[in-house]
């Protein structure tokens, strides 16, 4: 990601199905996200389940969860801050 951006990002929005990633790939993905986030930035992760919450809590200081029924399948919205 850092190779594609010329500056830091305020927000990264991801719909990558992280529950299907190995622990190693998930950690590498989010370390990359954290490298490109500006101080005070956040990562918005869209998921169909709560299975990834414990893993995200290990990688981010703060993880808040929202929920929407406005999607065909109800969706969880993780707001993660380093």
C-alpha positions as CSV (number, residue, x, y, z in Angstrom):
1,X,0.0,0.0,0.0
2,X,2.8,2.4,0.9
3,X,4.2,2.0,-2.6
4,X,0.9,3.3,-4.1
5,X,0.4,6.3,-2.0
6,X,2.5,9.5,-2.0
7,X,1.2,10.7,1.4
8,X,-0.4,9.4,4.6
9,X,-4.1,8.5,4.7
10,X,-6.7,9.7,7.2
11,X,-8.9,6.6,6.6
12,X,-8.4,3.2,5.0
13,X,-11.6,1.4,4.1
14,X,-11.4,-2.4,3.6
15,X,-13.8,-5.1,2.7
16,X,-11.1,-7.8,2.5
17,X,-12.6,-11.0,4.0
18,X,-10.1,-11.1,6.9
19,X,-11.7,-14.0,8.6
20,X,-10.4,-16.2,5.7
21,X,-6.8,-14.9,6.1
22,X,-4.2,-16.7,8.1
23,X,-3.0,-15.0,11.2
24,X,0.3,-14.1,9.5
25,X,-1.4,-12.6,6.4
26,X,-3.8,-10.7,8.5
27,X,-1.0,-9.2,10.7
28,X,1.0,-8.3,7.6
29,X,-2.1,-6.6,6.0
30,X,-2.8,-4.5,9.1
31,X,0.8,-3.6,9.7
32,X,0.8,-2.2,6.1
33,X,-2.4,-0.3,6.9
34,X,-0.9,1.2,10.1
35,X,2.2,2.3,8.2
36,X,0.1,4.4,5.8
37,X,-2.3,5.9,8.4
38,X,-1.7,9.5,9.4
39,X,-1.6,10.1,13.2
40,X,-5.2,10.0,14.4
41,X,-6.3,8.1,11.3
42,X,-8.4,4.9,11.4
43,X,-9.2,1.8,9.5
44,X,-12.8,0.9,8.6
45,X,-13.1,-2.8,8.1
46,X,-16.4,-4.3,6.8
47,X,-17.2,-7.9,7.8
48,X,-20.1,-10.2,7.9
49,X,-19.3,-11.6,11.3
50,X,-17.7,-10.9,14.7
51,X,-15.1,-13.6,14.3
52,X,-12.2,-11.2,13.6
53,X,-12.8,-9.0,16.6
54,X,-10.3,-10.7,19.0
55,X,-7.6,-10.6,16.3
56,X,-8.2,-7.0,15.5
57,X,-8.0,-6.1,19.2
58,X,-4.5,-7.6,19.3
59,X,-3.4,-5.4,16.4
60,X,-5.1,-2.1,17.2
61,X,-5.3,0.0,20.4
62,X,-9.0,0.7,19.8
63,X,-11.6,-1.3,18.0
64,X,-15.2,-0.1,18.0
65,X,-18.0,-2.1,16.3
66,X,-21.0,-0.8,14.5
67,X,-23.7,-2.7,12.6
68,X,-25.9,-2.0,9.6
69,X,-28.9,-3.7,8.2
70,X,-28.7,-1.5,5.1
71,X,-26.6,-4.2,3.4
72,X,-28.1,-7.3,1.6
73,X,-26.4,-9.4,4.4
74,X,-26.3,-7.4,7.7
75,X,-22.7,-6.1,8.1
76,X,-20.4,-5.3,11.0
77,X,-18.4,-2.2,10.7
78,X,-15.1,-2.2,12.7
79,X,-13.5,1.2,13.4
80,X,-9.8,0.5,14.3
81,X,-7.3,3.0,15.6
82,X,-3.6,2.3,16.1
